[in-house]
Amino acid sequence: MILEICFGFITFSCSYFSKTKHSSLSPCLPHTIPTRKKKNMGNLFCCVQVDQSTVAIKEQFGKYQDVLEPGCHCVPWFLGSQLAGHLSLRVQQLDVRCETKTKDNVFVNVVASIQYRALADKANDAFYKLSNTKGQIQAYVFDVIRASVPKLNLDNVFEQKNDIAKAVEEELEKAMSAYGYEIVQTLIVDIVPDEHVKRAMNEINAAARLRVAANEKAEAEKILQIKRAEGEAESKYLAGLGIARQRQAIVDGLRDSVLGFSVNVPGTSAKDVMDMVLVTQYFDTMKEIGASSKSSAVFIPHGPGAVRDVAQQIRDGLLQASVEH
């Protein structure tokens, strides 16, 4: 009887050892880290190693028993104990792309980055309660984004992306804490409108900037015209002062010439002196016209008798002007 019991125990042990030797520990769930194959000597002495930032789930005869922290642990396989799998405590990141529509009927792709991790004190919940952690998180992100973005215009979506991220984080924190997960941070990393909408927005922005540039250019041209007109007015004013002073000097010179000629040449009247001055100016004018390099042609009487006629015409013009005034 004793020999039969011993033989049965040895047969069970060999069968269990062979099963653990040729197969890795059950990965169990998709979010668990695949278990490394242990050395035969470790299995033989019931010793297992749990890496840093990782916990192992220990079961006995298929029932949850304990959570093994990093280090070396004894798992007596001959008493029905085994590791169901490993669970990482590292922060993981999940990028979720969600297509939705804004209040002004623009379709956009909102990309949310979710950073989460399993809690060590709730490792059994994180291991057993969820079969697809990423799918669960993605569903909650879709729900919150598609409930928030349709209430906002496209411009407001860009301005209030932090509020959207906060709403997603609060909803995820409330839902995932029951499954043993902590939401570390939620970020809205990208908002991508439809390509045609993006091109139209760029064209609107470019047109607005061109309008501002045109206004600035027109204002600069206006200032330039004003300054040019002010400079021209000042130039004409100064030219007028110069002409007035020139004419005053000519009048003073003529008066002095008439007085000097009348004193030095007895028997001459002021009329004779004025005729001579007019003739002198006439010949000076002829000299300037002849010396000019321009091609303008001026036809005037040039005979000797024309001098008297020119003087008479000038005198008559002056007398007529004085009578009219």
C-alpha positions as CSV (number, residue, x, y, z in Angstrom):
1,M,0.0,0.0,0.0
2,I,2.8,2.4,0.9
3,L,4.7,1.5,-2.2
4,E,1.6,2.3,-4.3
5,I,1.2,5.7,-2.7
6,C,4.9,6.5,-3.3
7,F,4.7,5.4,-6.9
8,G,1.6,7.5,-7.5
9,F,3.3,10.6,-6.0
10,I,6.4,10.1,-8.1
11,T,4.3,9.6,-11.2
12,F,2.3,12.9,-10.5
13,S,5.6,14.8,-9.8
14,C,7.2,13.6,-13.0
15,S,4.1,14.5,-15.0
16,Y,3.9,18.0,-13.5
17,F,7.7,18.6,-13.8
18,S,7.6,17.5,-17.5
19,K,4.7,19.9,-18.1
20,T,6.5,22.8,-16.5
21,K,9.7,22.0,-18.4
22,H,8.3,22.0,-21.9
23,S,5.9,24.9,-21.6
24,S,6.1,28.4,-20.3
25,L,3.9,29.6,-17.5
26,S,0.5,30.4,-18.7
27,P,0.3,33.9,-20.1
28,C,-3.3,33.9,-19.1
29,L,-4.3,37.4,-20.3
30,P,-3.1,39.6,-23.2
31,H,-1.9,42.4,-20.9
32,T,0.5,40.1,-18.9
33,I,4.2,39.9,-19.7
34,P,5.2,36.5,-21.1
35,T,6.9,34.5,-18.4
36,R,10.5,33.6,-18.9
37,K,11.4,29.9,-18.9
38,K,13.1,29.0,-15.6
39,K,16.1,26.7,-15.3
40,N,15.4,23.1,-14.5
41,M,17.3,23.4,-11.2
42,G,15.0,26.3,-10.1
43,N,11.9,24.3,-10.9
44,L,13.4,21.3,-9.1
45,F,13.9,23.3,-5.9
46,C,10.6,25.3,-6.3
47,C,12.3,28.7,-6.6
48,V,11.1,31.4,-9.0
49,Q,12.5,34.9,-9.7
50,V,10.3,38.0,-10.1
51,D,12.0,41.0,-11.9
52,Q,12.0,44.6,-10.7
53,S,8.8,46.7,-11.5
54,T,6.9,43.4,-12.0
55,V,4.7,41.3,-9.8
56,A,3.8,37.6,-10.2
57,I,0.4,36.1,-9.6
58,K,0.5,32.9,-7.5
59,E,-2.3,30.3,-7.7
60,Q,-2.9,27.1,-5.9
61,F,-4.9,24.5,-7.7
62,G,-6.1,27.2,-10.1
63,K,-7.3,29.6,-7.3
64,Y,-5.7,33.0,-6.6
65,Q,-3.4,32.8,-3.6
66,D,-1.0,35.7,-3.4
67,V,0.9,38.4,-5.3
68,L,4.7,37.9,-5.4
69,E,6.8,41.0,-5.3
70,P,10.2,41.4,-7.0
71,G,12.8,38.9,-5.7
72,C,13.2,35.2,-5.2
73,H,10.2,33.1,-4.0
74,C,9.4,29.5,-3.3
75,V,6.5,28.0,-5.2
76,P,6.0,24.4,-4.1
77,W,4.7,22.9,-7.2
78,F,4.2,19.5,-5.5
79,L,1.5,21.2,-3.3
80,G,-0.4,22.5,-6.3
81,S,1.2,26.0,-6.4
82,Q,2.0,27.7,-9.7
83,L,2.5,31.2,-11.3
84,A,-0.5,32.3,-13.3
85,G,1.5,35.1,-14.9
86,H,3.3,38.3,-14.5
87,L,2.0,41.9,-14.4
88,S,4.2,44.9,-15.2
89,L,4.0,47.9,-12.8
90,R,5.7,50.2,-15.3
91,V,4.0,53.2,-16.8
92,Q,2.5,52.3,-20.2
93,Q,1.3,54.6,-23.0
94,L,-1.6,54.1,-25.3
95,D,-2.3,56.5,-28.2
96,V,-5.9,56.7,-29.3
97,R,-7.0,58.3,-32.5
98,C,-10.7,59.3,-32.5
99,E,-12.6,60.8,-35.5
100,T,-15.4,63.1,-34.5
101,K,-17.3,66.2,-35.7
102,T,-17.2,69.7,-34.3
103,K,-20.2,72.1,-33.7
104,D,-19.5,73.8,-37.0
105,N,-19.7,70.5,-38.9
106,V,-15.9,70.0,-39.4
107,F,-14.6,66.4,-39.1
108,V,-11.4,66.2,-37.1
109,N,-9.1,63.4,-35.8
110,V,-8.2,63.9,-32.2
111,V,-5.2,62.0,-30.9
112,A,-5.1,61.3,-27.2
113,S,-2.1,59.9,-25.3
114,I,-3.0,57.9,-22.2
115,Q,-0.3,57.1,-19.6
116,Y,-1.4,54.4,-17.1
117,R,0.0,51.7,-14.8
118,A,-1.2,48.8,-12.7
119,L,-1.4,49.4,-8.9
120,A,0.7,47.0,-6.8
121,D,-1.9,46.8,-4.0
122,K,-4.6,46.0,-6.6
123,A,-2.6,43.7,-8.8
124,N,-5.1,40.8,-8.5
125,D,-7.9,43.1,-9.8
126,A,-5.7,44.3,-12.7
127,F,-4.8,40.7,-13.6
128,Y,-8.2,39.0,-13.3
129,K,-10.9,41.6,-13.9
130,L,-9.9,42.8,-17.3
131,S,-9.2,40.7,-20.4
132,N,-8.4,43.7,-22.7
133,T,-7.1,46.7,-20.8
134,K,-6.2,48.8,-23.9
135,G,-9.6,48.1,-25.5
136,Q,-11.4,49.2,-22.3
137,I,-9.4,52.5,-22.2
138,Q,-9.9,53.1,-25.8
139,A,-13.7,52.8,-25.4
140,Y,-13.8,55.3,-22.6
141,V,-11.6,57.8,-24.6
142,F,-14.0,57.5,-27.6
143,D,-17.0,58.1,-25.4
144,V,-15.6,61.3,-23.7
145,I,-14.1,62.9,-26.9
146,R,-17.2,62.3,-29.0
147,A,-19.3,63.8,-26.2
148,S,-17.1,66.9,-25.7
149,V,-15.9,67.9,-29.2
150,P,-19.4,68.2,-30.9
151,K,-20.2,71.0,-28.4
152,L,-17.3,73.2,-29.6
153,N,-16.4,75.0,-32.8
154,L,-13.2,74.1,-34.5
155,D,-11.2,77.1,-33.1
156,N,-12.5,76.4,-29.6
157,V,-11.4,72.7,-29.9
158,F,-7.8,74.0,-30.3
159,E,-8.2,76.5,-27.5
160,Q,-9.8,74.1,-25.0
161,K,-7.8,70.9,-25.7
162,N,-6.6,70.9,-22.1
163,D,-10.2,70.9,-20.9
164,I,-10.9,67.9,-23.1
165,A,-7.9,66.1,-21.8
166,K,-9.0,66.8,-18.2
167,A,-12.5,65.4,-18.9
168,V,-11.0,62.2,-20.5
169,E,-8.6,61.8,-17.5
170,E,-11.4,62.2,-14.9
171,E,-13.6,59.7,-16.7
172,L,-10.8,57.1,-17.0
173,E,-9.7,57.6,-13.4
174,K,-13.2,56.9,-12.2
175,A,-13.7,53.9,-14.4
176,M,-10.2,52.2,-14.3
177,S,-9.6,52.5,-10.5
178,A,-12.1,49.7,-10.0
179,Y,-10.0,47.5,-12.2
180,G,-6.7,48.2,-10.3
181,Y,-5.3,50.8,-12.8
182,E,-4.1,54.3,-12.2
183,I,-4.3,57.0,-14.9
184,V,-1.0,58.9,-14.6
185,Q,-1.7,61.5,-17.3
186,T,-3.9,62.2,-20.3
187,L,-2.7,64.5,-23.1
188,I,-4.4,65.7,-26.4
189,V,-1.3,65.5,-28.5
190,D,-2.8,66.3,-31.9
191,I,-5.9,67.7,-33.6
192,V,-6.0,67.1,-37.3
193,P,-8.9,68.6,-39.3
194,D,-9.8,67.5,-42.8
195,E,-7.2,68.4,-45.4
196,H,-9.5,70.7,-47.3
197,V,-10.5,72.5,-44.1
198,K,-6.8,72.9,-43.2
199,R,-6.0,74.4,-46.6
200,A,-9.0,76.8,-46.3
201,M,-7.8,77.9,-42.8
202,N,-4.3,78.5,-44.1
203,E,-5.8,80.6,-47.0
204,I,-7.9,82.6,-44.6
205,N,-4.9,83.3,-42.5
206,A,-2.8,84.3,-45.5
207,A,-5.5,86.6,-46.8
208,A,-5.8,88.3,-43.4
209,R,-2.1,88.9,-43.3
210,L,-2.0,90.2,-46.9
211,R,-4.8,92.6,-46.0
212,V,-2.8,93.9,-43.0
213,A,0.3,94.2,-45.2
214,A,-1.7,96.2,-47.8
215,N,-3.0,98.6,-45.2
216,E,0.4,99.1,-43.8
217,K,1.8,99.7,-47.3
218,A,-1.0,102.2,-48.1
219,E,-0.3,104.0,-44.8
220,A,3.4,104.2,-45.6
221,E,2.6,105.5,-49.1
222,K,0.3,108.1,-47.6
223,I,2.9,109.3,-45.2
224,L,5.4,109.4,-48.1
225,Q,3.1,111.6,-50.2
226,I,2.4,113.9,-47.3
227,K,6.1,114.4,-46.6
228,R,6.8,114.9,-50.3
229,A,4.0,117.6,-50.5
230,E,5.3,119.3,-47.4
231,G,8.8,119.3,-48.8
232,E,7.6,120.7,-52.2
233,A,5.6,123.4,-50.4
234,E,8.6,124.4,-48.4
235,S,10.7,124.4,-51.5
236,K,8.3,126.6,-53.4
237,Y,8.0,129.0,-50.4
238,L,11.8,129.3,-50.3
239,A,11.9,129.8,-54.1
240,G,9.3,132.5,-53.8
241,L,11.3,134.3,-51.2
242,G,14.4,134.0,-53.4
243,I,12.5,135.4,-56.4
244,A,11.1,138.3,-54.4
245,R,14.5,139.2,-53.1
246,Q,15.9,138.9,-56.6
247,R,13.3,141.3,-58.0
248,Q,13.8,143.7,-55.1
249,A,17.6,143.7,-55.8
250,I,16.9,144.3,-59.5
251,V,14.6,147.2,-58.7
252,D,17.1,148.7,-56.3
253,G,19.9,148.3,-58.9
254,L,17.8,150.0,-61.6
255,R,16.9,152.8,-59.4
256,D,20.6,153.4,-58.5
257,S,21.5,153.1,-62.1
258,V,18.9,155.7,-63.2
259,L,20.0,158.1,-60.4
260,G,23.7,157.7,-61.1
261,F,23.2,158.1,-64.9
262,S,21.1,161.2,-64.5
263,V,23.7,162.8,-62.2
264,N,26.7,161.9,-64.2
265,V,25.2,162.7,-67.7
266,P,23.6,166.1,-67.8
267,G,20.6,166.5,-70.1
268,T,19.3,163.0,-69.8
269,S,15.9,162.2,-68.4
270,A,14.7,159.2,-66.5
271,K,12.9,158.1,-69.6
272,D,16.1,157.9,-71.6
273,V,17.8,155.9,-68.9
274,M,14.9,153.4,-68.8
275,D,15.0,152.9,-72.5
276,M,18.7,152.2,-72.4
277,V,18.2,149.7,-69.5
278,L,15.4,148.0,-71.4
279,V,17.7,147.7,-74.4
280,T,20.5,146.3,-72.3
281,Q,18.1,143.6,-70.8
282,Y,16.9,142.8,-74.2
283,F,20.4,142.0,-75.4
284,D,21.1,140.0,-72.3
285,T,18.0,137.9,-72.9
286,M,19.1,137.3,-76.5
287,K,22.5,136.2,-75.2
288,E,21.0,133.7,-72.8
289,I,18.7,132.3,-75.5
290,G,21.6,131.8,-77.9
291,A,23.8,130.2,-75.2
292,S,21.2,127.7,-74.1
293,S,21.8,124.1,-75.1
294,K,18.1,123.3,-75.4
295,S,16.5,122.9,-78.8
296,S,13.6,125.4,-78.1
297,A,13.3,128.0,-80.8
298,V,12.2,131.6,-80.0
299,F,11.4,134.0,-82.9
300,I,11.7,137.7,-82.0
301,P,12.4,140.8,-84.1
302,H,16.1,141.3,-84.5
303,G,16.5,144.4,-86.7
304,P,18.0,147.7,-85.3
305,G,14.7,149.4,-85.4
306,A,13.1,146.7,-83.5
307,V,14.8,147.8,-80.3
308,R,12.9,151.0,-80.3
309,D,9.7,149.1,-81.0
310,V,10.4,146.6,-78.1
311,A,11.1,149.5,-75.8
312,Q,7.9,151.2,-76.8
313,Q,5.9,148.0,-76.3
314,I,7.3,147.5,-72.9
315,R,6.7,151.1,-72.0
316,D,3.1,151.0,-73.3
317,G,2.5,147.8,-71.3
318,L,3.8,149.4,-68.1
319,L,1.7,152.5,-68.7
320,Q,-1.4,150.4,-69.4
321,A,-0.9,148.4,-66.3
322,S,-0.5,151.5,-64.2
323,V,-3.7,153.0,-65.7
324,E,-5.7,149.8,-65.0
325,H,-4.6,149.7,-61.4
